[in-house]
């Protein structure tokens, strides 16, 4: 780790700190985002573990009484962002959005707890019921097939907003009743790096759909015109269930360990429903039509993070990884470069995202695929060294795309570089 890069990463986290919670980047994203905060805590953990715990604790201030954890917590009403709290109108205090995001937080909390410290156990004991409630919300509301998989009802929930996986299922969404709106993101970022207007119209239509049902998540899950089992959400929740089970064991929650073990076994068996032999990977699948997307994305490589895949499937996935790695300079692009949908600079249709790379690299290392793990890890660090702390990166040139001085990119640098230092010392 170079001192200048590491110090710059810490400076970004400090600059984006709004007093106990961190915004992803100034202007473009002026609120607290769900999975952003989880990854940000990994960065704070390397130099201020108390602040890392605080990031998670403030996130859970936005949790609803039924365990739902929204994707945005609105601390203020910023005119620089659309759609703000006045559009969502969820009626919560603090005000929040009405959809969720990938539940990576239990996996991060496990790392914080295992790092130790005087307050680790007491803080875990306070957070644990909230974490369990979040997971139970997913188990209760987002597994309509009873396979242990995770269905999404809005592309924003996946964290991979405009991934080509959503093109066909989102194409069914009726946008004729979308209220007039003004996008604010384009005043901050080049439009070639952002979702297109038809995508945004569908995002807003689905927001209005949920709002018109008073954010009744049971009704939304049954009636939404967009219902897709997302490979990313599924793999992330499965891993998070495993990590939450370890936290339950540490606290002596025997009944919860058994409950989570049942869910883990269900998902381990059910995930084969997402396997697409022709694509050579797990792919998202439309619940309404039953059709596989057939698209390989960076989320497809999260199977190692989740600890799933037969030996034969892992061999196929490795071959898919190697094919893609031969086509780009940096790994892992968010969309297969061979896809006609690939766009190397447009958000989740091609660019590399450090947080997904982190999970891919960690997962590959855990299953013993050290070579591919290192490829992903060192590509991530090289991208940041070359271009800075951007939201995402072009897999062909390494140029930054999206917002600058991005919190989770800084956090991943710190987490990866800190891990590298420990490895050298060991």
SVG drawing of the C-alpha trace seen along z (x, -y; Angstrom):
<svg xmlns="http://www.w3.org/2000/svg" viewBox="-52 -22 58 54">
<polyline fill="none" stroke="black" stroke-width="0.4" points="0.0,0.0 1.4,-3.4 1.0,-6.0 -0.4,-8.6 -3.2,-6.3 -4.1,-5.0 -4.2,-8.4 -6.3,-9.7 -8.7,-6.8 -9.1,-7.7 -9.5,-11.4 -12.4,-10.5 -14.2,-8.6 -13.7,-11.5 -14.9,-14.0 -18.0,-12.0 -18.8,-11.5 -22.0,-13.4 -21.8,-12.8 -22.2,-9.1 -23.2,-8.1 -21.4,-8.3 -22.7,-9.5 -21.4,-7.6 -20.1,-10.8 -21.0,-14.4 -23.8,-15.8 -24.7,-12.7 -25.7,-10.6 -26.4,-12.9 -28.0,-10.3 -27.1,-7.1 -27.3,-4.0 -27.8,-0.4 -25.1,1.7 -22.8,-1.3 -22.7,-1.8 -21.9,1.9 -18.9,1.7 -17.9,-1.7 -17.6,-0.1 -14.9,2.3 -12.8,-0.8 -13.4,-2.5 -12.5,0.8 -8.9,0.5 -8.3,-2.7 -11.3,-3.5 -13.3,-0.4 -15.6,-2.4 -16.6,-4.5 -17.1,-1.3 -19.7,-0.1 -21.4,-3.5 -21.9,-3.3 -23.9,-0.1 -25.8,-1.3 -26.9,-4.5 -28.0,-2.5 -30.3,-0.4 -32.0,-3.6 -33.9,-3.4 -35.1,0.2 -38.9,0.7 -40.8,2.5 -41.2,5.6 -37.4,6.0 -37.3,4.4 -34.1,2.4 -34.6,-0.3 -32.1,-1.1 -31.9,-4.8 -32.2,-6.6 -33.1,-10.2 -31.6,-12.4 -32.4,-15.6 -34.3,-16.6 -31.6,-17.4 -32.8,-19.1 -29.8,-17.7 -31.3,-14.1 -34.3,-12.5 -36.4,-10.7 -36.2,-12.2 -38.4,-11.5 -41.3,-13.6 -41.6,-11.2 -41.3,-7.9 -43.7,-9.0 -43.2,-5.9 -44.3,-7.6 -41.3,-6.4 -39.2,-8.2 -36.5,-8.8 -37.8,-9.0 -36.7,-6.2 -37.2,-4.7 -39.6,-1.7 -37.3,0.8 -34.3,2.6 -30.8,3.5 -28.4,6.5 -28.2,7.7 -24.4,7.8 -24.5,6.2 -24.4,9.4 -21.2,10.4 -19.6,7.1 -20.8,7.2 -19.2,10.7 -15.8,9.2 -16.2,6.3 -17.1,8.7 -14.2,11.1 -11.8,8.1 -12.5,7.8 -12.3,4.8 -13.8,3.9 -17.2,3.1 -17.5,5.8 -19.8,8.2 -22.1,5.6 -22.5,3.9 -23.2,7.2 -25.8,8.1 -27.6,4.8 -27.5,5.3 -28.1,9.0 -32.0,8.9 -32.1,6.3 -29.9,8.4 -32.1,11.5 -35.2,9.5 -33.8,8.3 -33.0,11.8 -36.4,13.1 -38.0,10.3 -36.3,11.6 -37.2,15.2 -40.8,14.2 -41.4,11.7 -38.9,12.5 -38.9,16.3 -42.2,16.9 -41.0,20.1 -39.9,21.6 -36.5,22.5 -34.4,20.2 -33.8,17.8 -34.4,14.0 -36.9,12.2 -36.5,8.5 -39.4,6.2 -37.3,3.2 -34.0,3.1 -32.6,0.6 -32.9,3.3 -30.3,5.4 -27.7,2.7 -27.0,3.3 -29.7,0.9 -29.4,1.1 -27.9,4.5 -29.1,6.1 -30.6,8.8 -33.5,6.5 -34.2,5.4 -36.8,8.0 -38.7,8.3 -38.7,4.5 -39.9,4.1 -43.3,5.3 -43.6,2.4 -46.3,-0.1 -44.8,-3.6 -47.8,-5.5 -48.8,-6.8 -45.4,-8.0 -45.6,-11.4 -43.4,-14.1 -40.0,-14.2 -36.6,-15.8 -33.5,-13.7 -30.9,-15.2 -28.1,-12.7 -27.3,-14.1 -26.4,-17.5 -23.5,-15.7 -22.4,-12.9 -22.1,-12.5 -25.3,-10.8 -23.2,-8.2 -22.3,-6.8 -25.9,-6.6 -29.1,-4.6 -31.1,-5.7 -34.5,-7.5 -36.6,-4.4 -34.9,-2.7 -35.6,-5.6 -39.3,-5.7 -39.6,-2.1 -37.8,-2.8 -40.3,-5.6 -43.3,-3.5 -42.3,-0.7 -41.8,-3.3 -45.3,-4.6 -46.6,-1.0 -45.2,-0.4 -46.4,-3.8 -49.9,-3.2 -50.0,0.0 -48.9,-1.9 -45.6,0.0 -47.3,3.2 -44.4,5.5 -46.6,8.7 -48.9,7.2 -46.0,5.8 -44.3,9.2 -47.4,10.8 -48.6,8.1 -45.5,6.3 -45.1,6.4 -41.4,6.8 -40.5,10.0 -37.1,11.6 -35.0,14.0 -31.7,12.1 -28.5,14.2 -26.7,11.4 -29.3,11.0 -29.5,14.7 -25.8,15.3 -25.3,12.4 -28.2,13.4 -27.0,17.0 -23.5,15.9 -25.0,13.5 -27.2,16.3 -24.0,18.3 -22.3,15.3 -25.3,14.5 -25.4,18.2 -21.8,17.8 -22.8,14.7 -25.8,16.6 -23.4,19.4 -21.1,16.8 -24.0,15.4 -25.4,18.9 -28.6,18.5 -29.1,22.2 -32.6,21.9 -31.5,19.3 -28.6,21.4 -31.0,24.2 -33.4,21.8 -30.7,20.4 -29.3,23.8 -32.7,24.8 -32.7,21.7 -29.1,22.3 -29.8,25.9 -32.9,24.8 -30.9,22.2 -28.0,24.6 -30.5,26.9 -32.6,24.2 -29.8,22.3 -29.5,24.9 -32.7,23.3 -30.5,20.4 -27.8,22.5 -27.7,22.0 -25.5,24.6 -25.5,22.6 -24.2,19.5 -21.8,21.4 -22.9,19.7 -25.7,19.0 -28.1,16.4 -31.1,14.4 -34.5,15.8 -37.8,14.1 -40.4,15.4 -43.4,14.4 -42.2,16.2 -39.7,18.7 -37.1,17.7 -33.4,17.4 -31.7,14.2 -29.0,16.2 -26.6,13.3 -23.3,13.7 -22.7,10.7 -20.3,10.0 -23.0,11.3 -22.7,14.7 -19.3,15.1 -20.6,14.6 -21.3,18.3 -18.0,18.8 -18.8,16.0 -22.0,17.9 -20.2,21.3 -22.3,23.0 -21.8,24.9 -20.9,28.5 -17.3,29.3 -18.5,29.6 -20.2,26.3 -17.1,24.6 -15.0,25.9 -17.5,24.4 -17.5,21.1 -13.7,21.0 -13.8,21.5 -16.3,18.6 -14.1,16.5 -11.0,17.2 -12.8,16.5 -13.9,13.1 -10.5,12.4 -8.9,12.9 -11.2,10.2 -10.6,7.3 -7.6,5.7 -9.2,5.6 -11.6,8.0 -14.5,8.3 -16.8,6.4 -20.3,6.1 -21.6,7.5 -20.1,10.2 -18.1,8.4 -19.4,10.8 -23.0,9.7 -24.5,7.2 -25.7,5.3 -22.1,4.6 -21.3,0.9 -18.0,0.4 -18.8,-3.0 -22.5,-2.8 -23.1,-2.0 -23.8,1.8 -23.7,2.7 -19.9,3.1 -17.9,1.2 -16.1,2.8 -17.3,2.2 -14.9,2.6 -17.4,3.9 -18.5,6.8 -14.8,7.5 -14.2,7.7 -16.8,10.4 -15.7,12.3 -12.1,12.3 -12.8,13.2 -15.1,16.1 -12.6,17.5 -9.8,17.4 -12.1,19.3 -12.7,22.1 -8.9,22.3 -8.9,20.6 -6.1,18.3 -4.9,17.5 -8.3,16.1 -8.8,14.5 -5.5,12.6 -6.3,11.5 -9.5,9.8 -7.9,8.4 -4.9,6.9 -6.9,5.6 -9.0,3.7 -6.0,2.1 -4.4,1.3 -7.6,-0.4 -7.6,-2.7 -3.9,-3.4 -4.3,-4.3 -7.5,-6.3 -8.4,-7.2 -11.4,-6.5 -14.2,-6.5 -17.6,-4.8 -16.7,-2.3 -14.1,-1.6 -13.9,-0.7 -12.7,2.9 -10.9,2.1 -8.9,-1.1 -9.2,-1.3 -10.7,-4.9 -12.9,-5.9 -16.7,-6.2 -19.5,-7.6 -19.0,-9.7 -15.5,-10.7 -14.1,-10.4 -16.4,-7.4 -16.7,-6.1 -17.0,-2.4 -14.2,-2.4 -12.0,-4.1 -13.2,-1.5 -12.4,1.4 -8.9,0.0 -8.3,-0.2 -9.7,3.3 -7.7,4.9 -4.5,3.1 -4.8,3.7 -5.3,7.4 -2.2,7.3 -0.1,5.7 -1.2,8.4 -0.3,11.1 3.2,9.6 3.7,9.4 2.5,13.0"/>
</svg>
